[in-house]
C-alpha cells in the first residue's frame, strides 16, 4: 500500500513538472508592423511574441507550434541570412537537439525561431490556408526537420 502511494506521488510529481501551456486554437495571429523589415519579413519568434503579449512560456509554445507546422507542410518561404544559416548549421553539428527538440519548453525553439524569417503576409495566408491550429502540437520526424532546414529554407 505504501509503495503504491509512493508510486502515485512520483507519477503525479513527474506529471506536474511537464510544461503546461494553453493556447486557444482560435488565437488571432498578430504581426507587429514595427517588427517587419524593409523587405516585408518578420521572424517567427517576433510573431509568436507579439501574439502572446511577450509571455515567454506562451511565446515559446506558439513558436514551437509554428516550427512544427511549417516543417510538416514543407513551407518553402522561410529565410535565414547566410550568417544565421551558418550559425544554425554549426550549432546543429555541435548539438543535434537544435532541430530534434522543439518541445514547448526547449530553448532550441527560441534559437531556431529567432533566426527563421518569413514574409509577414505570406505567413498569415499560409497558416489560414493550411488550417493552423495553435492549440495542436505538430511533431515532424527528425529526418523531415533536417530536410526542411537543409533543402527548403532559403539562404540569402
Order of alpha helices (4+ residues) and beta strands (2+ residues): alpha-beta-alpha-alpha-beta-alpha-alpha-alpha-beta-alpha-alpha-beta
